[in-house]
Each structure stands twice: as C-alpha cells, then as structure tokens.
Amino acid sequence: MKIVVQKFGGTSLSTAERRKMVVDKITAAKNSDYKIVVIVSAMGRSGDPYSTDTLKNLVANNSQNTSPKHLDLLMSCGEIISSVVLASELESKGFKVTALTGYQAGILTDNTFGNADILSIDTTRVLNHLNQDEIVIVSGFQGATKDGETTTLGRGGSDTSAAALGMALNAEYVEIYTDVDGIMTADPNMVPKAKIIEEINYEEVFQMAEKGAQIIHPRAVEIAQNANIPLKIKNTLSNHPGTSICNSSKIKRHLAYSSKDSDQLLTAITHKTNITQVTISMDIDPDKDSKILSALAEASISIDMINFFLDKKIFTISDEKVPDLEKILKSFEVEYSLLSNCSKVTIIGSRITGIPGVMATMVNGLVKENIQILQSSDSHATISCLVKGEDTKKAVNALHHAFGLDK
C-alpha cells in the first residue's frame, strides 16, 4: 500500500476558495494511486472564528483558573472543526472520507497538557479505513493519554502529527502545505533576492527551524529524519514543486569553499529577533555558577550563545524572560548588565565549520556594512552572530550577498 501524508495549515483552510485548492491537491494525489492521510490545522489565524488562539481567548479572563487539561480540550476543537469541514467538501466531490480526532487515529501521548509528547501510534483504525479506499482526515496538534484525556502537542503540533503518522504508516513521503512556494534562502520579507531551495537535508532544515525560520517544527524534522521519510514543503495556492527535505546522501552539493563557488556552500541565512545579551560579572566561584544555572533552568529560562570566562559569563535569552532573569540574578547578588533588542543572524550549511574562509567572509560581510558583532557561536552546520536589532535586516542582506545566495 502506497501511502502519502498531506498536512494543510490554517491559512490553507481559512476560506472556501482555499479549501477548494486543498481538495484539488488531495484529488491529484488520490488520482496517482496513493492512499491519502490528511492532517489539518485549525482554520485561519488569530482573530479568525475557529483558530486556536481565538478559542483560547474564550477563557482569557479566567485563564489563571482554567486547568491545563480543560484548556487542551478547548484548543483541540479548532482542528476537529477543520477536519469535519474538509471531509464534507471532499464528500461533496464523491470521495469516501473518514474524519478522526487524534485519539481516534491512535495517537497516544504523555500527560504533559499543552506540550505533550507522542509515545506511540496505533495505526489499526487508520489502516482499516485506507483499505476501504477512504481518505482519512486526522485532526492535527492533538492526541490523548492512556486514560483518554485529550492533549495538545504544543507549537508546531500539526507538523509533528503529520511526521509521526508518516513514520507509523511507513508513508512514501509527507507533504507540508503552506502559503509559500517552499523553503527560501532567507526570509523574503526581509531579503527581496531570496530564492527557493529545491533540496535541503534534514540537519540543515532542523537548524533553520531552530534558528528562527518559520518553516516546519524541529520535532517534525527529527521524526522524519529518524524514519528516513522524505518531507516536501509546498504551496497550496500554486503548483510549484516546492522544497524536498531528505537524507544528505541524496543531495549533491559541492562543499569545498572558494570565492567562485560560495553560493554552493551555504543553504540559507536565518534570523531570530527579540533577544537580550546578558553579561554577569562574578568572581571565580563554580558553586555559585552552578546554582545560578540551576535556578535559570527551574524558571524555564533557556540560555543560548554561551561564553564563560574567568571573570564574567555572557549568554543570551529571549527578551520576554528578562524580568524572571533579573529576579534570579538579584537574589544571588551578582553584578550584571543587559543589552536588549538584539538579533541572532545565522548562516547554515552542512559541515561549514572548519572550512577555510567561511568565518572571514561572514565577518567581512558584516564589517563592510558597519555592523557590530556583539557575540558569536558555531556548530558543525551553523555560525551565528549577535547584532543590534536595528541592524537585523542589513545584516541578513549583507550575508546573503557575501555568500552568493543572491545569484
């Protein structure tokens, strides 16, 4: 049985006209002799009648008193509504269709309401419907505990649902439909010369998602990579082939660096805004270091771009976490300084660290535009620089040009 999983986001389902295009995408796959499993998000975005945020706002005045379990039950409704509406439209075209909740589709999670992890998927019911030549529509973003309590999967949960079901069903591939033609070399709203990336490997797209690109959730990429299931990012509103995400061995990309082929070295430039740089001045006291880090972890404050020296510690956090951070640092009576409204700009490409000339090109590209580098960090697939927020657009465009991605 050849199975394809198709996931459609909220904007793809927001209007009757767009849902007609969704039906066309499903029909095309069905006509290619695939068994189809469709994952749907809630229709529209914040402010639209059935979006997740709109539903959540129904209890906004009592949110402090609403249990996480009840909040999950409420937030799961948007996807259920979406699945029934799409099922109705497919049925009107003569298709046999079954709409299922995450629980009915066999998605078992832990009991971390609001951000549950998928433990297992029993595909029996889904396969039974597929064997009867039915299109199966599954409400994304949700599952249930062993006791049958509804849970939601957190940010990007519908992407996670799609990848997890793709793995469980041993799908040929998973298609993620959005309102853009695919993954681009940079945010097109910031870089007019950004290009569509035809092929990218799992590691690179994972890093893009982690470093700020709003493409696909990192958890979904990890699941697909572990199962070696190809992902495709496509546009509901066009017939563009989109971006294919697969194993590195299937992508032929030259990695040796020179000024002539720099456009083949990098995959993309990403950016993440609303970051605060934290500098803590402190004596050599490993015990205090450990206690501060533990306190930050307990307060759910994630730190990044970490540089520890003998007399000071420098790292970054999201701007929204600054009030919580300051409470902790004051309790330890340490001197500190904050630089808010910063941005993290990252170049991404397989195995770029250690290749001669990459860091020099990055630094020179920023220096030419008089952009101050506040801090840097790297991994085997990324190099990041912290810059002032006001320099974000200029920095991303400078690096996009410096590494030949404009071509």
C-alpha positions as CSV (number, residue, x, y, z in Angstrom):
1,M,0.0,0.0,0.0
2,K,1.5,3.3,-1.1
3,I,0.6,6.0,1.5
4,V,1.1,9.8,1.3
5,V,0.5,12.1,4.3
6,Q,-0.6,15.6,3.5
7,K,-0.7,18.3,6.1
8,F,-2.6,21.6,5.5
9,G,-2.0,24.6,7.7
10,G,-4.6,27.1,9.0
11,T,-4.1,29.6,6.2
12,S,-4.6,26.9,3.6
13,L,-8.0,26.1,5.1
14,S,-9.1,29.6,6.0
15,T,-11.6,30.2,3.2
16,A,-13.9,28.2,0.9
17,E,-11.8,29.2,-2.1
18,R,-8.6,28.0,-0.4
19,R,-10.2,24.8,0.7
20,K,-11.2,24.1,-2.9
21,M,-7.5,24.3,-3.7
22,V,-6.8,21.8,-0.8
23,V,-9.4,19.5,-2.3
24,D,-7.5,19.8,-5.7
25,K,-4.2,18.8,-4.0
26,I,-5.8,15.8,-2.3
27,T,-7.5,14.8,-5.6
28,A,-4.3,14.9,-7.5
29,A,-2.6,12.6,-5.0
30,K,-5.5,10.3,-5.0
31,N,-5.5,10.1,-8.8
32,S,-1.9,9.0,-8.6
33,D,-3.0,5.8,-6.8
34,Y,-1.9,6.8,-3.4
35,K,-3.8,6.1,-0.2
36,I,-4.2,9.5,1.4
37,V,-4.0,10.6,5.1
38,V,-4.6,14.3,5.6
39,I,-3.6,16.2,8.7
40,V,-5.4,19.5,9.3
41,S,-4.7,22.5,11.5
42,A,-7.4,24.8,12.8
43,M,-8.8,27.2,10.2
44,G,-7.3,30.6,9.8
45,R,-5.1,32.6,12.2
46,S,-5.6,34.5,15.4
47,G,-8.8,36.5,15.2
48,D,-10.5,34.1,12.8
49,P,-13.5,32.4,14.3
50,Y,-12.1,28.9,14.7
51,S,-8.4,29.4,15.1
52,T,-6.6,28.0,18.2
53,D,-5.8,31.5,19.6
54,T,-9.4,32.6,19.1
55,L,-10.7,29.6,21.0
56,K,-8.1,30.1,23.8
57,N,-9.3,33.7,24.1
58,L,-12.7,32.5,25.1
59,V,-11.3,31.8,28.6
60,A,-8.8,34.6,28.6
61,N,-10.4,36.3,31.5
62,N,-10.2,33.2,33.6
63,S,-7.0,31.7,32.2
64,Q,-5.3,31.6,35.6
65,N,-8.1,29.4,36.9
66,T,-8.5,27.2,33.8
67,S,-6.8,23.8,34.2
68,P,-4.3,22.8,31.5
69,K,-6.5,19.7,30.9
70,H,-9.5,21.8,30.2
71,L,-7.5,24.2,28.1
72,D,-6.3,21.4,25.9
73,L,-9.8,20.1,25.4
74,L,-10.8,23.6,24.3
75,M,-7.8,24.2,22.0
76,S,-8.3,20.8,20.2
77,C,-11.7,21.9,18.9
78,G,-10.3,24.0,16.1
79,E,-8.7,21.0,14.3
80,I,-11.8,18.9,14.8
81,I,-14.0,21.5,13.2
82,S,-11.5,21.9,10.4
83,S,-11.4,18.1,9.7
84,V,-15.2,17.9,9.5
85,V,-15.5,20.9,7.2
86,L,-12.9,19.5,4.8
87,A,-14.4,16.0,5.0
88,S,-17.8,17.5,4.0
89,E,-16.2,19.2,1.0
90,L,-14.5,16.0,-0.2
91,E,-17.7,14.0,0.3
92,S,-19.5,16.5,-2.0
93,K,-17.0,15.6,-4.7
94,G,-17.9,11.9,-4.3
95,F,-15.0,10.7,-2.2
96,K,-15.3,8.3,0.6
97,V,-13.9,10.1,3.7
98,T,-13.5,9.5,7.4
99,A,-12.6,12.3,9.8
100,L,-10.8,11.3,13.0
101,T,-9.6,13.0,16.2
102,G,-6.1,12.4,17.2
103,Y,-7.3,10.0,19.8
104,Q,-9.4,8.1,17.2
105,A,-6.3,7.9,15.0
106,G,-4.5,6.1,17.7
107,I,-2.1,8.9,18.8
108,L,-1.1,8.1,22.4
109,T,0.7,10.8,24.4
110,D,2.0,11.5,27.9
111,N,0.0,13.8,30.2
112,T,2.0,17.0,29.7
113,F,-1.0,19.1,28.8
114,G,-0.2,21.9,26.4
115,N,3.0,20.3,25.2
116,A,2.6,16.6,25.2
117,D,5.0,14.1,23.6
118,I,3.8,11.3,21.4
119,L,4.5,7.9,23.0
120,S,3.1,5.6,20.3
121,I,0.6,5.4,17.5
122,D,-1.8,2.5,16.9
123,T,-2.5,2.7,13.1
124,T,-5.1,-0.1,13.1
125,R,-8.1,2.1,12.6
126,V,-6.4,4.4,10.0
127,L,-5.2,1.4,8.0
128,N,-8.7,-0.2,8.1
129,H,-10.2,3.0,6.6
130,L,-7.4,3.2,4.0
131,N,-8.0,-0.4,3.0
132,Q,-11.6,0.5,2.3
133,D,-10.3,3.2,-0.1
134,E,-11.3,6.1,2.2
135,I,-9.4,9.3,2.5
136,V,-8.6,9.7,6.2
137,I,-8.6,13.2,7.7
138,V,-6.9,13.4,11.1
139,S,-7.2,16.4,13.4
140,G,-3.6,17.6,13.9
141,F,-2.0,19.1,17.1
142,Q,-3.6,16.5,19.4
143,G,-3.6,13.1,20.9
144,A,-4.8,11.5,24.2
145,T,-3.4,9.9,27.3
146,K,-3.8,6.3,28.2
147,D,-6.8,7.4,30.2
148,G,-8.4,9.1,27.2
149,E,-7.7,12.7,28.2
150,T,-7.3,15.0,25.2
151,T,-3.8,16.6,24.9
152,T,-2.2,19.1,22.6
153,L,1.3,18.8,21.2
154,G,2.5,22.4,21.6
155,R,3.8,24.8,19.0
156,G,4.0,23.2,15.5
157,G,1.9,20.3,16.8
158,S,0.2,19.6,13.4
159,D,3.6,19.3,11.7
160,T,4.5,16.8,14.5
161,S,1.3,14.9,13.9
162,A,2.0,14.6,10.2
163,A,5.6,13.4,10.6
164,A,4.6,10.9,13.4
165,L,1.8,9.4,11.4
166,G,4.0,9.3,8.3
167,M,6.5,7.3,10.3
168,A,3.9,5.0,11.8
169,L,2.3,4.3,8.5
170,N,5.6,4.0,6.7
171,A,4.5,6.6,4.2
172,E,6.3,7.2,0.9
173,Y,6.6,10.9,1.9
174,V,5.0,13.7,3.9
175,E,3.8,16.9,2.2
176,I,3.6,20.0,4.3
177,Y,1.4,22.6,2.6
178,T,1.7,26.3,3.5
179,D,1.1,29.6,1.7
180,V,4.7,29.9,0.3
181,D,6.3,28.0,-2.6
182,G,8.9,26.3,-0.4
183,I,11.9,26.9,1.9
184,M,13.8,30.0,0.9
185,T,17.4,31.1,1.3
186,A,16.2,33.9,3.7
187,D,13.0,35.5,4.8
188,P,11.6,37.0,1.6
189,N,10.0,39.8,3.6
190,M,13.5,40.9,4.6
191,V,15.6,39.8,1.6
192,P,13.9,40.6,-1.8
193,K,16.5,38.4,-3.6
194,A,15.8,35.3,-1.5
195,K,15.5,32.1,-3.7
196,I,13.6,28.9,-3.3
197,I,15.8,26.0,-2.1
198,E,14.9,22.9,-4.2
199,E,16.6,20.4,-2.0
200,I,17.8,20.5,1.6
201,N,18.9,17.9,4.1
202,Y,17.3,17.2,7.5
203,E,20.1,18.7,9.5
204,E,20.0,22.0,7.6
205,V,16.3,22.4,7.8
206,F,16.3,21.5,11.5
207,Q,18.9,24.2,12.1
208,M,16.9,26.7,10.1
209,A,13.8,26.0,12.2
210,E,15.8,26.1,15.5
211,K,17.4,29.4,14.4
212,G,14.2,31.3,13.7
213,A,12.9,30.3,10.3
214,Q,9.1,29.7,10.4
215,I,9.0,26.7,8.1
216,I,8.4,23.4,9.9
217,H,8.7,22.5,13.6
218,P,12.1,20.9,14.6
219,R,10.3,18.0,16.2
220,A,8.7,17.0,12.9
221,V,12.1,17.1,11.2
222,E,13.6,14.9,13.8
223,I,10.9,12.3,13.5
224,A,11.1,12.3,9.7
225,Q,14.9,12.0,9.8
226,N,14.8,9.1,12.3
227,A,12.4,7.3,9.9
228,N,14.2,8.5,6.8
229,I,10.9,9.7,5.3
230,P,11.2,12.5,2.7
231,L,9.4,15.7,3.5
232,K,8.1,18.2,0.9
233,I,7.2,21.8,1.6
234,K,4.7,23.0,-0.9
235,N,2.3,25.9,-1.6
236,T,-1.5,25.2,-1.5
237,L,-2.0,28.1,-3.8
238,S,0.3,27.2,-6.6
239,N,1.7,24.2,-8.5
240,H,5.4,25.0,-7.7
241,P,7.3,21.8,-6.9
242,G,8.4,23.2,-3.6
243,T,11.4,22.1,-1.4
244,S,12.3,18.4,-0.8
245,I,13.9,17.5,2.5
246,C,15.8,14.3,2.6
247,N,19.0,12.5,3.6
248,S,22.3,14.3,2.9
249,S,23.5,11.4,0.7
250,K,20.7,12.1,-1.8
251,I,21.7,15.7,-2.2
252,K,24.6,16.5,-4.5
253,R,26.1,19.7,-3.2
254,H,29.7,20.9,-3.6
255,L,31.2,21.7,-0.2
256,A,34.7,22.9,-0.9
257,Y,35.0,26.7,-0.4
258,S,36.3,29.3,-2.8
259,S,35.1,32.7,-3.9
260,K,33.8,31.2,-7.1
261,D,31.5,28.6,-5.5
262,S,30.5,30.2,-2.3
263,D,26.9,30.0,-3.5
264,Q,27.1,26.2,-3.2
265,L,28.5,26.2,0.3
266,L,25.6,27.8,2.2
267,T,22.0,26.8,2.2
268,A,20.3,29.7,4.0
269,I,20.5,32.7,6.3
270,T,18.1,32.9,9.2
271,H,17.5,35.4,11.9
272,K,15.8,35.5,15.3
273,T,14.8,38.8,17.0
274,N,13.9,40.0,20.5
275,I,17.0,38.7,22.1
276,T,18.8,40.1,25.2
277,Q,22.5,39.7,25.8
278,V,23.3,39.1,29.4
279,T,26.7,39.8,31.0
280,I,27.3,38.6,34.5
281,S,30.4,39.9,36.4
282,M,31.5,37.4,39.0
283,D,34.4,36.0,41.0
284,I,35.7,32.5,40.4
285,D,33.0,30.5,42.2
286,P,32.0,27.3,40.5
287,D,29.4,26.6,43.1
288,K,27.6,29.9,42.5
289,D,27.8,29.3,38.7
290,S,26.1,26.0,39.1
291,K,23.4,27.4,41.4
292,I,22.6,30.3,39.0
293,L,22.3,27.9,36.1
294,S,20.1,25.6,38.0
295,A,17.8,28.5,39.0
296,L,17.6,29.6,35.4
297,A,16.6,26.1,34.3
298,E,14.0,25.8,37.1
299,A,12.5,29.1,35.9
300,S,12.3,27.7,32.3
301,I,14.8,30.3,31.1
302,S,16.6,28.9,28.1
303,I,20.1,30.4,27.5
304,D,21.9,30.5,24.2
305,M,25.2,31.7,22.7
306,I,27.0,30.8,25.9
307,N,30.6,32.2,26.5
308,F,32.0,31.6,30.0
309,F,35.2,33.4,31.1
310,L,37.0,33.5,34.4
311,D,35.6,36.9,35.4
312,K,32.3,37.0,33.5
313,K,29.6,34.9,31.9
314,I,27.9,36.1,28.7
315,F,24.8,34.5,27.2
316,T,21.6,35.4,25.5
317,I,17.9,34.9,26.4
318,S,14.6,35.9,24.9
319,D,13.5,39.5,25.8
320,E,10.3,38.2,27.4
321,K,12.4,36.3,30.0
322,V,14.3,39.3,31.3
323,P,12.0,40.0,34.3
324,D,12.4,36.5,35.5
325,L,16.1,36.5,34.9
326,E,16.6,39.8,36.9
327,K,14.8,38.4,39.9
328,I,17.2,35.4,40.0
329,L,20.4,37.4,39.5
330,K,19.4,39.9,42.2
331,S,18.7,37.1,44.6
332,F,22.4,35.9,44.1
333,E,23.7,39.5,44.5
334,V,25.8,39.5,41.3
335,E,26.6,42.4,39.1
336,Y,25.1,42.2,35.6
337,S,24.3,44.2,32.5
338,L,21.7,43.7,29.8
339,L,21.6,44.6,26.2
340,S,18.1,44.2,24.9
341,N,16.6,44.2,21.4
342,C,19.3,42.2,19.8
343,S,19.1,39.7,16.9
344,K,20.8,36.4,16.2
345,V,21.8,36.1,12.5
346,T,22.8,32.6,11.4
347,I,24.4,31.1,8.3
348,I,23.5,27.5,7.7
349,G,25.2,24.8,5.6
350,S,26.4,21.2,6.0
351,R,29.8,20.9,7.6
352,I,30.7,24.6,7.2
353,T,32.7,24.8,10.4
354,G,36.4,24.4,9.8
355,I,36.2,25.2,6.1
356,P,38.8,28.0,5.5
357,G,37.4,31.4,4.6
358,V,33.8,31.0,5.9
359,M,34.2,33.0,9.1
360,A,36.3,35.6,7.3
361,T,33.6,36.0,4.7
362,M,30.9,36.4,7.4
363,V,32.9,38.9,9.4
364,N,33.9,40.9,6.3
365,G,30.4,41.0,5.0
366,L,29.1,42.5,8.3
367,V,32.1,44.9,8.8
368,K,31.6,46.3,5.3
369,E,28.1,47.4,6.4
370,N,29.4,48.8,9.7
371,I,27.5,46.2,11.6
372,Q,28.9,45.4,15.1
373,I,29.3,41.8,16.0
374,L,28.4,41.5,19.7
375,Q,29.0,37.8,20.1
376,S,29.3,34.6,18.0
377,S,28.8,30.9,18.3
378,D,29.0,27.9,15.9
379,S,28.2,24.3,15.4
380,H,29.1,21.8,12.6
381,A,26.3,23.2,10.4
382,T,25.9,26.8,11.6
383,I,27.7,30.0,12.5
384,S,25.7,32.7,14.4
385,C,26.4,36.3,15.2
386,L,24.6,38.5,17.6
387,V,23.9,42.0,16.3
388,K,21.8,45.0,17.4
389,G,18.2,44.7,16.5
390,E,18.3,47.8,14.3
391,D,21.0,46.1,12.1
392,T,19.0,42.9,11.5
393,K,17.8,43.5,8.0
394,K,21.1,45.0,6.9
395,A,23.0,42.0,8.4
396,V,20.8,39.3,6.7
397,N,21.1,41.0,3.3
398,A,24.8,41.6,3.7
399,L,25.4,37.9,4.4
400,H,23.0,36.7,1.7
401,H,25.1,38.8,-0.8
402,A,28.5,37.9,0.7
403,F,27.9,34.2,0.3
404,G,26.5,34.4,-3.2
405,L,22.9,33.5,-2.4
406,D,21.7,36.5,-4.4
407,K,22.7,34.8,-7.6
